[in-house]
Amino acid sequence: MGEFKKKVLLRFIEHFEQELAALIQSAKAAHQAATHEESRAEDRHDTFAIEASYLAAGQATRVNDLRSALNELRGYLDSQKQSNSVEYSSLVVLESQGRTFHALITRFGGGAQINIDGKSVSLVSPDSPLGEHVMGLSAGDGFSVESKVGTRGYGISAVI
């Protein structure tokens, strides 16, 4: 595994661990608000407890998503497999319209972004249009992605 890819994985792990810690604190507060005796509805229009329980449920789902992303990223750190084609755990260097950017292909956490050594790195899921098109390709390959603003061409400079 390259040094830059290792830095990327460690930074995303740190990012998600911090988000998870903050979310757990927030989820505890939402749960307490939903179950506190003062949250009991005083009439049928008082929905504070119901709203707090929805918030707590949503936060619990996000906690599970973050844990899944962390488990996946930690697994990539331990993995020694290297492929020439894009697959889960690949760090892909992409070029489009004169710009170069990096994408780490993952099952979970798509959309998260960090900066390392002046380089922007995004987590990309195969569920996204970009991720769907890049899977299985190799360095030197090109592809296009259609969006609301038109078609955008990409080239793969490297697969790490």
C-alpha positions as a Markdown table, in Angstrom:
| # | Residue | x | y | z |
|---|---|---|---|---|
| 1 | Met | 0.0 | 0.0 | 0.0 |
| 2 | Gly | 1.4 | 3.4 | -0.9 |
| 3 | Glu | 2.1 | 6.0 | 1.7 |
| 4 | Phe | -0.4 | 8.5 | 0.4 |
| 5 | Lys | -3.2 | 5.9 | 0.3 |
| 6 | Lys | -2.4 | 4.9 | 3.9 |
| 7 | Lys | -2.6 | 8.6 | 4.9 |
| 8 | Val | -5.9 | 8.9 | 3.2 |
| 9 | Leu | -7.4 | 5.9 | 5.0 |
| 10 | Leu | -6.1 | 7.1 | 8.4 |
| 11 | Arg | -7.5 | 10.5 | 7.8 |
| 12 | Phe | -10.9 | 9.2 | 6.8 |
| 13 | Ile | -10.9 | 6.9 | 9.8 |
| 14 | Glu | -10.1 | 9.9 | 12.1 |
| 15 | His | -12.8 | 12.0 | 10.4 |
| 16 | Phe | -15.5 | 9.3 | 10.9 |
| 17 | Glu | -14.4 | 8.5 | 14.5 |
| 18 | Gln | -14.8 | 12.2 | 15.4 |
| 19 | Glu | -18.2 | 12.4 | 13.7 |
| 20 | Leu | -19.2 | 9.2 | 15.5 |
| 21 | Ala | -18.2 | 10.5 | 18.9 |
| 22 | Ala | -20.2 | 13.7 | 18.4 |
| 23 | Leu | -23.2 | 11.8 | 17.1 |
| 24 | Ile | -23.3 | 9.4 | 20.0 |
| 25 | Gln | -23.4 | 12.3 | 22.4 |
| 26 | Ser | -26.2 | 14.0 | 20.4 |
| 27 | Ala | -28.1 | 10.7 | 20.2 |
| 28 | Lys | -27.9 | 10.3 | 24.0 |
| 29 | Ala | -29.3 | 13.8 | 24.4 |
| 30 | Ala | -32.1 | 13.1 | 21.9 |
| 31 | His | -33.0 | 9.8 | 23.6 |
| 32 | Gln | -33.1 | 11.5 | 27.0 |
| 33 | Ala | -35.3 | 14.2 | 25.6 |
| 34 | Ala | -37.7 | 11.6 | 24.1 |
| 35 | Thr | -37.9 | 9.5 | 27.3 |
| 36 | His | -37.8 | 12.2 | 30.0 |
| 37 | Glu | -41.0 | 12.4 | 32.0 |
| 38 | Glu | -41.3 | 16.1 | 31.3 |
| 39 | Ser | -41.6 | 15.2 | 27.6 |
| 40 | Arg | -44.9 | 13.5 | 28.2 |
| 41 | Ala | -47.5 | 14.9 | 25.9 |
| 42 | Glu | -49.8 | 17.3 | 27.7 |
| 43 | Asp | -52.4 | 17.2 | 24.9 |
| 44 | Arg | -52.8 | 15.7 | 21.4 |
| 45 | His | -51.0 | 18.7 | 19.8 |
| 46 | Asp | -47.9 | 18.3 | 21.9 |
| 47 | Thr | -45.5 | 16.3 | 19.7 |
| 48 | Phe | -42.2 | 17.1 | 21.3 |
| 49 | Ala | -41.6 | 13.5 | 22.5 |
| 50 | Ile | -42.5 | 12.0 | 19.1 |
| 51 | Glu | -40.2 | 14.4 | 17.3 |
| 52 | Ala | -37.4 | 13.6 | 19.7 |
| 53 | Ser | -37.9 | 9.9 | 19.2 |
| 54 | Tyr | -37.7 | 10.3 | 15.4 |
| 55 | Leu | -34.5 | 12.3 | 15.8 |
| 56 | Ala | -33.0 | 9.6 | 18.1 |
| 57 | Ala | -34.0 | 6.9 | 15.6 |
| 58 | Gly | -32.4 | 8.8 | 12.7 |
| 59 | Gln | -29.2 | 9.3 | 14.7 |
| 60 | Ala | -29.1 | 5.7 | 15.6 |
| 61 | Thr | -29.2 | 4.8 | 11.9 |
| 62 | Arg | -26.4 | 7.3 | 11.2 |
| 63 | Val | -24.3 | 5.7 | 14.1 |
| 64 | Asn | -24.7 | 2.3 | 12.4 |
| 65 | Asp | -23.7 | 3.8 | 9.0 |
| 66 | Leu | -20.6 | 5.4 | 10.5 |
| 67 | Arg | -19.6 | 2.1 | 12.2 |
| 68 | Ser | -20.0 | 0.3 | 8.9 |
| 69 | Ala | -17.8 | 2.9 | 7.2 |
| 70 | Leu | -15.1 | 2.6 | 9.9 |
| 71 | Asn | -15.1 | -1.2 | 9.7 |
| 72 | Glu | -14.7 | -1.0 | 6.0 |
| 73 | Leu | -11.9 | 1.5 | 6.1 |
| 74 | Arg | -10.0 | -0.3 | 8.8 |
| 75 | Gly | -10.3 | -3.5 | 6.7 |
| 76 | Tyr | -8.7 | -1.7 | 3.8 |
| 77 | Leu | -5.8 | -0.6 | 6.0 |
| 78 | Asp | -5.2 | -4.3 | 6.9 |
| 79 | Ser | -5.5 | -5.5 | 3.3 |
| 80 | Gln | -2.5 | -6.0 | 1.1 |
| 81 | Lys | -4.3 | -6.7 | -2.1 |
| 82 | Gln | -3.4 | -4.5 | -5.1 |
| 83 | Ser | -5.3 | -4.5 | -8.3 |
| 84 | Asn | -4.7 | -2.7 | -11.6 |
| 85 | Ser | -8.4 | -2.2 | -12.1 |
| 86 | Val | -10.8 | -0.1 | -10.0 |
| 87 | Glu | -12.5 | -2.0 | -7.2 |
| 88 | Tyr | -13.5 | -1.4 | -3.6 |
| 89 | Ser | -10.6 | 0.2 | -1.7 |
| 90 | Ser | -9.0 | 1.6 | -4.8 |
| 91 | Leu | -7.6 | 5.1 | -4.7 |
| 92 | Val | -8.2 | 6.5 | -8.1 |
| 93 | Val | -6.6 | 9.6 | -9.6 |
| 94 | Leu | -9.0 | 11.2 | -12.0 |
| 95 | Glu | -8.6 | 14.0 | -14.5 |
| 96 | Ser | -11.5 | 16.1 | -15.9 |
| 97 | Gln | -11.5 | 19.5 | -17.5 |
| 98 | Gly | -7.9 | 20.2 | -16.6 |
| 99 | Arg | -8.4 | 19.3 | -12.9 |
| 100 | Thr | -6.9 | 16.3 | -11.1 |
| 101 | Phe | -8.7 | 14.8 | -8.1 |
| 102 | His | -8.6 | 11.6 | -6.0 |
| 103 | Ala | -11.5 | 9.2 | -5.2 |
| 104 | Leu | -11.4 | 6.4 | -2.7 |
| 105 | Ile | -13.9 | 3.7 | -3.8 |
| 106 | Thr | -15.9 | 2.4 | -0.8 |
| 107 | Arg | -19.3 | 0.8 | 0.0 |
| 108 | Phe | -20.1 | 3.2 | 2.8 |
| 109 | Gly | -19.5 | 6.9 | 3.5 |
| 110 | Gly | -19.8 | 8.1 | -0.1 |
| 111 | Gly | -19.6 | 11.9 | -0.4 |
| 112 | Ala | -17.3 | 12.5 | 2.5 |
| 113 | Gln | -14.3 | 14.7 | 1.5 |
| 114 | Ile | -10.9 | 15.5 | 3.1 |
| 115 | Asn | -7.8 | 17.4 | 2.0 |
| 116 | Ile | -4.3 | 15.8 | 2.4 |
| 117 | Asp | -1.1 | 17.4 | 1.3 |
| 118 | Gly | -3.1 | 19.9 | -0.7 |
| 119 | Lys | -5.0 | 17.2 | -2.5 |
| 120 | Ser | -8.8 | 16.8 | -2.3 |
| 121 | Val | -9.9 | 13.2 | -1.8 |
| 122 | Ser | -13.5 | 12.1 | -1.9 |
| 123 | Leu | -15.2 | 8.8 | -0.9 |
| 124 | Val | -17.1 | 7.5 | -3.8 |
| 125 | Ser | -19.7 | 4.8 | -3.7 |
| 126 | Pro | -20.5 | 2.6 | -6.8 |
| 127 | Asp | -24.1 | 3.8 | -6.1 |
| 128 | Ser | -23.1 | 7.2 | -7.4 |
| 129 | Pro | -22.9 | 8.0 | -11.2 |
| 130 | Leu | -19.1 | 8.5 | -11.0 |
| 131 | Gly | -18.6 | 5.3 | -8.9 |
| 132 | Glu | -20.8 | 3.3 | -11.2 |
| 133 | His | -18.8 | 4.2 | -14.3 |
| 134 | Val | -15.3 | 3.9 | -12.8 |
| 135 | Met | -15.7 | 0.4 | -11.4 |
| 136 | Gly | -13.6 | -2.2 | -13.3 |
| 137 | Leu | -11.7 | 0.4 | -15.3 |
| 138 | Ser | -7.9 | 0.8 | -15.3 |
| 139 | Ala | -5.3 | 3.5 | -15.6 |
| 140 | Gly | -5.5 | 5.1 | -19.0 |
| 141 | Asp | -9.2 | 4.4 | -19.5 |
| 142 | Gly | -11.7 | 7.2 | -20.0 |
| 143 | Phe | -15.4 | 7.5 | -19.4 |
| 144 | Ser | -18.2 | 10.0 | -19.4 |
| 145 | Val | -20.9 | 10.8 | -16.8 |
| 146 | Glu | -24.2 | 12.5 | -17.6 |
| 147 | Ser | -25.6 | 15.0 | -15.1 |
| 148 | Lys | -28.1 | 17.8 | -15.0 |
| 149 | Val | -25.5 | 20.2 | -16.4 |
| 150 | Gly | -24.4 | 18.0 | -19.2 |
| 151 | Thr | -21.9 | 15.2 | -20.0 |
| 152 | Arg | -18.5 | 15.4 | -18.3 |
| 153 | Gly | -15.5 | 13.3 | -19.5 |
| 154 | Tyr | -13.0 | 11.7 | -17.1 |
| 155 | Gly | -9.7 | 10.0 | -17.5 |
| 156 | Ile | -8.1 | 7.6 | -15.0 |
| 157 | Ser | -4.4 | 8.6 | -14.4 |
| 158 | Ala | -3.7 | 6.0 | -11.8 |
| 159 | Val | -5.2 | 3.3 | -9.7 |
| 160 | Ile | -3.5 | 2.9 | -6.3 |
